[in-house]
Amino acid sequence: MKIVAGSVDPLNKTEEFVEKLGLSFPVAYGLDMETTCMKTGAFYEKEKEFIQPACFLIRPNKTIEVTAYSSGPIGRFVPQDVLNLVQFFKSRAQK
């Protein structure tokens, strides 16, 4: 399983965020807000210049298995839930 993230923030702000949270996975920076939202379906706050979280669980064949879109401070993937989902799908595939 791999985790990647993206941000509309510039490099310096993204690096601060990654360091603050101690992230160990790749985080892209400088994404264009409107293009990213158009391609992912995420909601954005144009005036405040930020994107609400959009999470995707992508299968090895590059199809989307599960998505979670947020329009506020809740509605994000929780690591243990994602792990449980992956284990569920793997066990189902073995049957």
Phi and psi in degrees as a GROMACS rama.xvg file:
@    title "Ramachandran Plot"
@    xaxis  label "Phi"
@    yaxis  label "Psi"
@TYPE xy
-123.56  148.478  LYS-2
-120.624  134.159  ILE-3
-136.389  155.91  VAL-4
-141.879  163.099  ALA-5
-138.208  155.033  GLY-6
-143.639  147.502  SER-7
-84.3212  -8.59578  VAL-8
-68.5652  154.944  ASP-9
-71.0651  170.89  PRO-10
-52.5483  -49.1012  LEU-11
-62.3562  -41.9754  ASN-12
-69.1969  -37.4837  LYS-13
-65.7447  -42.2518  THR-14
-61.7655  -41.2253  GLU-15
-60.877  -43.5501  GLU-16
-63.4802  -46.3791  PHE-17
-60.7374  -44.3132  VAL-18
-65.6858  -44.1987  GLU-19
-58.9243  -40.9799  LYS-20
-91.4105  -8.3259  LEU-21
66.702  37.9194  GLY-22
-71.0815  143.875  LEU-23
-119.293  10.6034  SER-24
-113.984  161.595  PHE-25
-64.2291  138.299  PRO-26
-129.843  112.903  VAL-27
-74.0614  152.792  ALA-28
-132.267  163.535  TYR-29
70.9328  22.2767  GLY-30
-67.9826  143.152  LEU-31
-74.4256  123.317  ASP-32
-59.6312  -53.0944  MET-33
-67.1011  -39.8848  GLU-34
-64.8296  -43.5858  THR-35
-61.9399  -43.9431  THR-36
-66.1968  -39.0952  CYS-37
-63.2504  -40.0158  MET-38
-79.5333  -28.5043  LYS-39
-105.611  -19.0444  THR-40
84.7736  6.96152  GLY-41
-68.441  153.537  ALA-42
-86.9546  144.346  PHE-43
-133.197  153.662  TYR-44
-105.097  95.7656  GLU-45
-60.2253  -43.9023  LYS-46
-66.3036  -38.6868  GLU-47
-90.5441  -7.23639  LYS-48
57.171  53.3507  GLU-49
-147.57  157.211  PHE-50
-103.068  136.339  ILE-51
-71.8319  148.614  GLN-52
-58.761  140.469  PRO-53
-133.965  124.859  ALA-54
-118.461  143.316  CYS-55
-134.949  132.32  PHE-56
-103.553  113.684  LEU-57
-108.99  130.777  ILE-58
-72.0242  163.289  ARG-59
-56.8374  -27.8734  PRO-60
-83.6847  9.92901  ASN-61
72.5124  19.7551  LYS-62
-96.1434  153.428  THR-63
-83.8048  125.671  ILE-64
-92.3095  -46.8749  GLU-65
-142.825  142.683  VAL-66
-128.961  156.764  THR-67
-141.006  116.937  ALA-68
-107.21  138.289  TYR-69
-118.099  144.839  SER-70
-121.267  18.899  SER-71
-169.315  -162.034  GLY-72
-75.5126  -3.51007  PRO-73
-120.85  169.423  ILE-74
101.87  31.6097  GLY-75
-107.971  157.599  ARG-76
-63.2671  141.488  PHE-77
-107.86  129.939  VAL-78
-48.6117  -46.1721  PRO-79
-64.8334  -35.9819  GLN-80
-64.8342  -41.789  ASP-81
-64.6781  -44.2221  VAL-82
-59.8813  -44.5122  LEU-83
-60.8396  -41.1491  ASN-84
-62.3471  -46.2836  LEU-85
-60.6229  -45.3503  VAL-86
-62.2022  -40.6651  GLN-87
-61.2098  -49.4505  PHE-88
-64.0997  -37.5149  PHE-89
-66.3368  -42.5214  LYS-90
-66.6821  -37.3952  SER-91
-65.9324  -37.402  ARG-92
-69.2717  -26.5953  ALA-93
-78.851  -12.7692  GLN-94
